[in-house]
Amino acid sequence: MTPINGDVGSMFPAVSSEGDRAAIARGNTAEVYSLPGGQLIRAVRHAAAVAAVAFGPSGHDLVSGSIDGAVLFTQDNRDSVAMVKSSGAIDAVALLSDGRVISSDSERNIRVYDSRRATLLAELHAPSRSLLLRPSPRGDRLLTLGTYTSADPPTLWDFDHYRIVGRLEGHVGLVESARFVRDGGTVLTSGADGTVRMWDASLGRLRQTFHGSKRFLADAVLDPSRTVVVAGGGDGLLYFWDVETGRPLWTLKAHNSFVVGIHFEGNDIVTRGFGGDVARWTLPEPAHIIAACGSELATNERVGCTMTR
């Protein structure tokens, strides 16, 4: 990724839902590569430095934004379509399954476009600058996260009616991550206070708090059975909690550096360390972990539990 001078956040590459393409911002272009071969397929050209790229939830449709406020929608074998230009530099972009394009800019505007007609559907003003846009699976909700130096809470939006549902206030300090789980009905957040919090995605109300690390937690996910919360962060550990009770179950040393990303592939966990290392973990069934770690007879040798009593 090519760095951009000025008040622009870190850029992230994008990977298609099938894992067969990657998009990378290089100067004034968004370059699209095949995976795993790495062959350059296409270069989407902007008039200014590209600051954000994102694929849609399926297929190869791509949206890209640049520091001059331009947003381009690009489909295979077709010319890019320009949306109505924003007045501020583009911070983040997203593409919904129904064809709506979302962008946020440096002036705290959230814009929604119809990609097929290149028309502006809505313009909203966010409470804080949004460097991350995370839509729900159905596209009816949106999470926006602020800058990496601000303790502004995430904002939950209703995208059926284009309004703010509420701000997810509760973490002390920076919120490191926020994601939809349970088919979009629930939100998980993790933060600098070493906690994971579970929220109702309809009303933005706090449901449960999971207390873990004495250092920050950079990411948190829900396992496929929806019974265990897994998080990792500043001490290189993975933390496991029982969703129903909020009780800590066990810890696992995953990386020597910070854990900065967690992802489930089937029942396996893929983790990423701050040093660039990636690990894949095959673990017991969540029900077994809950039962074994809840037993008074559980020991580290038997099930790997690190219990806090």
C-alpha positions in Angstrom: 0.0 0.0 0.0 1.3 3.4 -0.9 1.4 5.8 2.1 -0.6 9.1 1.7 0.7 12.3 3.2 -1.7 14.4 5.3 -4.6 13.7 7.6 -5.5 10.3 6.1 -5.8 7.1 8.0 -4.0 3.8 7.3 -5.3 2.1 4.2 -6.2 -1.6 4.2 -6.2 -4.0 1.2 -9.4 -5.8 0.4 -10.0 -9.5 -0.4 -13.0 -10.8 -2.3 -15.5 -13.0 -0.5 -14.3 -16.1 -2.4 -10.7 -15.3 -1.6 -9.7 -15.2 -5.3 -8.9 -11.5 -5.7 -7.1 -8.8 -3.7 -7.3 -5.0 -4.2 -4.5 -2.7 -3.2 -4.2 1.1 -3.2 -1.0 2.2 -5.0 -0.8 5.9 -5.7 -3.7 7.0 -7.9 -4.8 3.5 -8.7 -6.6 0.6 -7.1 -4.8 -2.5 -8.4 -6.7 -5.8 -8.6 -4.8 -9.0 -8.4 -5.7 -12.7 -8.8 -5.2 -15.0 -5.8 -3.2 -17.1 -5.2 -1.2 -16.4 -8.3 -0.8 -12.6 -7.8 -1.3 -11.6 -11.4 -2.4 -8.0 -12.0 -5.9 -8.2 -13.5 -6.9 -4.5 -13.6 -5.9 -1.0 -12.4 -8.8 1.3 -11.5 -7.5 4.8 -12.0 -8.4 7.9 -10.0 -7.3 11.5 -10.4 -5.8 11.6 -6.9 -4.4 9.2 -4.3 -6.6 6.2 -3.6 -7.4 6.0 0.2 -9.9 3.1 0.4 -10.9 -0.1 -1.4 -13.6 -2.7 -0.7 -15.2 -5.7 -2.5 -18.9 -6.4 -2.2 -20.2 -9.3 0.0 -20.1 -11.6 -3.1 -18.5 -11.6 -6.5 -15.9 -9.2 -7.8 -17.7 -5.8 -7.7 -15.3 -3.2 -6.3 -15.6 0.3 -4.8 -12.7 2.6 -4.4 -12.3 6.2 -3.0 -9.6 8.8 -3.2 -8.5 11.9 -1.3 -10.2 14.2 -3.8 -13.6 12.9 -2.7 -14.2 10.7 -5.8 -15.8 7.2 -5.4 -15.7 4.7 -8.3 -17.8 1.6 -8.7 -16.1 -1.1 -10.9 -17.5 -4.3 -12.3 -15.6 -7.0 -14.4 -15.1 -6.0 -18.0 -16.9 -2.7 -17.6 -15.8 0.9 -17.3 -15.8 2.4 -13.7 -18.9 4.4 -12.8 -18.2 7.7 -10.8 -20.5 8.5 -7.9 -21.3 12.1 -6.9 -18.1 13.5 -5.6 -17.8 14.2 -1.9 -16.4 17.5 -0.5 -13.9 15.8 1.8 -11.2 13.2 1.3 -12.6 9.6 1.3 -11.7 7.7 4.5 -13.6 4.4 3.9 -15.9 2.7 1.5 -18.3 -0.3 1.5 -20.6 -2.1 -0.9 -23.8 -3.8 0.1 -25.4 -6.8 -1.6 -28.3 -4.7 -2.9 -25.9 -2.5 -4.9 -25.7 0.5 -2.5 -22.3 2.1 -2.1 -21.3 3.7 1.2 -18.5 6.2 1.8 -17.2 8.2 4.7 -15.1 11.3 4.3 -12.8 13.6 6.3 -15.7 16.0 6.9 -17.6 13.3 8.8 -20.2 12.7 6.1 -21.6 9.3 5.4 -22.9 9.0 1.9 -25.1 6.3 0.3 -25.3 5.8 -3.4 -27.2 3.7 -5.9 -24.3 2.2 -7.8 -26.5 1.3 -10.9 -27.8 4.8 -11.4 -24.8 6.7 -9.8 -27.2 8.7 -7.8 -27.0 9.9 -4.2 -29.6 8.3 -2.0 -28.7 9.8 1.4 -26.1 12.0 3.1 -25.7 11.7 6.9 -23.5 13.5 9.3 -21.6 11.2 11.7 -20.8 12.2 15.3 -17.1 11.5 14.6 -14.8 10.8 11.7 -15.3 7.2 10.5 -12.3 5.2 9.3 -14.1 1.9 9.3 -17.4 1.0 7.8 -18.9 -2.4 8.8 -22.3 -3.3 7.3 -24.5 -6.0 8.7 -25.0 -9.1 6.5 -28.5 -7.9 5.4 -27.4 -4.3 4.9 -30.0 -3.0 7.3 -27.4 -1.8 9.9 -24.0 -0.2 9.7 -21.2 0.2 12.3 -18.8 3.1 12.0 -15.6 3.4 14.0 -13.5 6.5 14.5 -9.8 7.3 14.3 -7.1 5.2 15.9 -6.3 7.9 18.5 -9.8 8.9 19.6 -11.9 7.2 22.2 -15.1 8.0 20.3 -17.5 5.0 20.7 -18.7 3.2 17.6 -21.9 4.4 16.0 -24.8 2.1 15.1 -26.9 3.2 12.1 -30.3 2.0 10.8 -29.8 1.8 7.0 -33.5 1.0 6.3 -34.4 4.6 7.5 -30.9 6.3 7.3 -30.7 7.3 10.9 -28.5 6.8 14.0 -29.7 4.1 16.3 -27.2 5.0 19.0 -23.6 5.1 20.1 -22.2 2.0 21.8 -20.9 3.7 24.9 -19.3 1.6 27.7 -15.7 0.9 26.9 -13.0 2.9 28.7 -10.6 4.3 26.1 -10.2 3.2 22.5 -12.5 0.7 20.9 -10.3 -1.6 18.8 -12.9 -3.6 16.8 -16.6 -3.9 16.2 -18.4 -6.6 14.2 -21.9 -8.0 13.6 -22.5 -11.6 14.7 -25.6 -13.9 14.9 -26.6 -13.0 11.3 -26.4 -9.3 12.2 -28.6 -9.4 15.3 -25.8 -8.8 17.7 -22.6 -6.6 17.8 -19.3 -7.6 19.5 -16.8 -4.9 20.4 -13.4 -5.1 22.0 -11.2 -2.3 23.4 -8.3 -0.9 25.2 -9.9 -1.6 28.6 -9.4 -5.4 28.1 -13.1 -6.2 27.8 -15.4 -7.5 25.1 -19.0 -6.2 25.0 -22.0 -7.7 23.4 -24.8 -5.4 22.1 -28.3 -5.7 20.7 -28.1 -4.6 17.1 -31.7 -3.5 16.9 -31.6 -0.9 19.8 -27.9 -0.6 20.5 -28.3 -1.8 24.1 -25.6 -3.6 26.1 -26.3 -7.2 26.8 -23.2 -8.6 28.3 -19.6 -7.7 29.3 -16.7 -10.2 29.2 -13.8 -9.2 31.4 -10.4 -10.5 30.3 -7.0 -9.0 29.7 -5.2 -6.4 31.7 -4.0 -5.1 28.3 -6.0 -4.1 25.2 -8.1 -6.6 23.2 -7.7 -5.9 19.5 -10.4 -8.3 18.1 -13.2 -10.5 19.3 -15.4 -13.1 17.5 -18.2 -15.6 18.2 -17.6 -19.2 17.4 -19.8 -21.0 14.8 -21.9 -22.6 17.6 -22.6 -19.2 19.1 -21.7 -20.4 22.6 -18.1 -19.1 23.0 -16.6 -15.6 22.6 -12.9 -15.6 21.6 -10.7 -12.5 21.8 -7.0 -11.6 21.7 -4.8 -8.6 22.1 -1.8 -7.0 23.8 -0.5 -10.0 25.7 -0.5 -12.5 22.8 -3.2 -14.6 24.4 -6.5 -15.9 23.2 -9.3 -15.5 25.8 -12.4 -17.7 25.8 -15.7 -17.0 27.5 -19.0 -18.8 27.9 -21.6 -16.6 26.1 -24.5 -17.6 28.3 -22.9 -16.9 31.7 -20.1 -14.5 30.7 -17.7 -16.7 32.7 -14.0 -16.9 31.5 -13.2 -20.4 30.4 -9.5 -20.6 29.4 -6.6 -18.8 27.8 -4.2 -19.9 25.1 -0.8 -18.5 24.2 -1.2 -17.7 20.5 1.6 -15.2 19.5 4.7 -13.7 21.0 3.5 -10.3 19.6 0.1 -8.7 20.0 -2.9 -10.7 18.6 -4.4 -8.3 16.1 -6.9 -10.4 14.2 -9.1 -13.5 14.7 -11.2 -15.4 12.2 -13.1 -18.6 12.2 -12.8 -21.0 9.2 -15.3 -23.8 10.0 -14.4 -24.8 13.6 -10.8 -23.8 13.3 -9.5 -20.4 14.4 -7.0 -18.4 12.3 -5.1 -15.7 14.3 -2.7 -13.0 13.2 0.1 -11.5 15.2 1.4 -7.9 15.1 4.7 -9.2 13.7 2.9 -10.6 10.6 2.8 -14.2 11.7 -0.4 -16.2 11.1 -1.5 -19.3 13.0 -4.3 -21.8 12.6 -5.8 -23.6 15.6 -7.9 -26.7 15.9 -9.7 -26.8 19.2 -12.1 -29.0 21.1 -15.8 -28.6 20.5 -17.1 -25.5 22.4 -19.5 -27.6 24.5 -16.6 -29.7 25.7 -14.6 -26.6 26.6 -17.5 -25.2 28.6 -18.1 -28.4 30.4 -14.5 -29.2 31.1 -13.4 -25.7 32.2 -16.5 -25.4 34.4 -15.6 -28.5 36.3 -14.0 -28.1 39.7 -11.6 -30.9 38.8 -10.4 -29.2 35.6 -6.6 -28.8 35.4 -4.2 -27.2 33.0 -2.8 -30.7 32.1 -6.3 -32.1 31.3 -8.0 -29.4 29.2 -5.6 -26.4 28.9 -7.8 -24.2 31.1 -6.4 -21.2 32.8 -9.0 -20.6 35.5 -9.6 -17.4 37.4 -11.2 -18.3 40.7 
